[in-house]
Amino acid sequence: MIQDFTEEQKSISEIAYEFAVKKIKPIRHACDEKEEYPLEILNEMKKMDLFGLCLPEVYGGIGGGITSLALAIEQMSRICAGISLPVATSALGTIPILLYATDEQRAKWLPDIASGKKLVAFALTEPEAGSDAASITTTAIKDGDNYIVNGSKHFCSSGKISDLYVIFVSTNPAKGARGISVLLVGKDTPGFTMGKKEKKLGIKANPTYELNFENCKVPVSNRLGPEGFGLFILQETFDYSRPGVAAQAVGIAQGALDETIPYLKGRQQFGQSIASFQGIGHKLAELATKIEAARALVYTVSKAMDKVLLEAIDHAIKNKTPLKQELKKLSKRRWTKESAMAKLFASDTAFEVAQECINLCGGIGYMRDFPVEKFMRDAKVTQIYEGSNYIQKNEIAASLIKEYTK
Ligand SMILES: Cc1cc2nc3c(=O)[nH]c(=O)nc-3n(C[C@H](O)[C@H](O)[C@H](O)COP(=O)(O)OP(=O)(O)OC[C@H]3O[C@@H](n4cnc5c(N)ncnc54)[C@H](O)[C@@H]3O)c2cc1C
């Protein structure tokens, strides 16, 4: 890797990869086939502080920012994106808390999240509201000091194994997009139940679930940010979380290549190793170049974000203010465009690399006993979740047009 990382970042990257090779690789095939999540691995991941990577040290985190998180996600996804997904999904749920929680809310939730005691899931998508997040119909109507939540979410990653759910709800349906708010709901809250488990193409070990809310009472003190701010919180969360999906995609692409090159070296046809054919070598060169370009984009964006983010976190802790307030003081810069570019390019690269790796391996590449087809199935979702790649293109285009109308 060409990027310049600190010693701590290098060590996070190495530890995450070694763990994935030693503990996840031997079971990834069985977990994928059985569509089962290995809870013993989750417990080990918790002990390794993987859920506190981007959280401040004062709450028991590592204080590593988006870059350290992306490095761990990349290295674990090289082995299995489905089993390692809770690191990314918990971060996706934690970022809105980090950005918008008050000092009291941070003290209440972040220590348990950092230690892995409470895994966070992110629930925005509904059966009738995907790309068009503003059209959600799950309602949260105020009743004294509580909201009464009714509705359903679907496609919630790590749904079954999480403890805290960041849910997007309409607190004022008459206001449409400006009536959306964000609430935190604990797993055992009466009225909150798991619905059906989704059957998926890839990341099959990860338990993706439907969530149902029926007269579910959630304290008003569990709301993040002001009422009606939900869509702002959503967009800013994605600005900081999409490099994580992009890192996952880079890891998947690298993992596919890691399995393919040794096979090509060992496979003999026409009296020589397949890897020695120039046409094959050129294809490998193209794929490796795209992976490196995607990686460069991911870490350039992550490191640039961290420069402001880490300083703002220090200020927020010192001043006991919400992080968003401190970020605004330091810089008006948003990362929507760059973050979307990283996800778009890395996820398209992952899918292209993984499916070309199947071509390169031939028939064995198509077989489920050989790991390459799994990388292709796992790559697909990186082009869909946290906004499909068409939506990423819409956001990049909107940013460009805005830049040129200044
Ligand atoms: C495995 C998996 C895990 C997921 N995990 C989570 C999770 O943890 N939490 C969560 O909240 N959600 C999750 N999602 C949901 C995911 O974010 C949505 O599926 C995604 O945003 C697309 O929404 P949709 O499926 O409703 O597609 P739709 O919005 O119905 O879109 C269908 C197609 O139309 C395109 N389209 C829609 N609008 C436009 C437009 N304006 N311009 C151009 N093209 C457009 C889309 O790009 C897509 O190709 C997950 C999804 C999957 C598959």
The ligand as an ORCA input file, in Angstrom:
! r2SCAN-3c Opt
* xyz 0 1
  C     -28.127     -6.539      2.323
  C     -28.658     -5.191      2.606
  C     -28.437     -4.606      3.840
  C     -28.975     -3.355      4.138
  N     -28.767     -2.810      5.373
  C     -29.438     -1.681      5.711
  C     -29.366     -1.169      7.040
  O     -28.657     -1.697      7.897
  N     -30.119     -0.097      7.361
  C     -30.924      0.532      6.453
  O     -31.577      1.509      6.803
  N     -30.974      0.094      5.175
  C     -30.263     -1.006      4.788
  N     -30.329     -1.473      3.508
  C     -31.182     -0.776      2.562
  C     -30.435     -0.042      1.438
  O     -29.801      1.092      1.934
  C     -31.460      0.243      0.338
  O     -31.784     -1.009     -0.241
  C     -30.946      1.199     -0.712
  O     -30.798      2.491     -0.194
  C     -31.860      1.263     -1.931
  O     -33.195      1.430     -1.539
  P     -34.316      0.438     -2.110
  O     -33.827     -0.946     -1.936
  O     -35.606      0.785     -1.484
  O     -34.351      0.738     -3.652
  P     -35.263      1.824     -4.389
  O     -35.156      3.138     -3.714
  O     -36.603      1.260     -4.619
  O     -34.485      1.935     -5.776
  C     -34.551      0.954     -6.781
  C     -33.635      1.368     -7.920
  O     -34.026      2.660     -8.418
  C     -32.912      3.549     -8.345
  N     -33.355      4.904     -8.019
  C     -34.242      5.272     -7.058
  N     -34.340      6.614     -7.036
  C     -33.510      7.093     -7.979
  C     -33.150      8.388     -8.436
  N     -33.656      9.502     -7.902
  N     -32.225      8.505     -9.435
  C     -31.685      7.408     -9.998
  N     -31.974      6.135     -9.606
  C     -32.870      5.994     -8.611
  C     -32.016      2.995     -7.258
  O     -30.702      3.406     -7.452
  C     -32.183      1.500     -7.450
  O     -31.326      1.075     -8.470
  C     -29.750     -2.677      3.156
  C     -29.937     -3.244      1.895
  C     -29.408     -4.481      1.609
  C     -29.634     -5.067      0.254
*
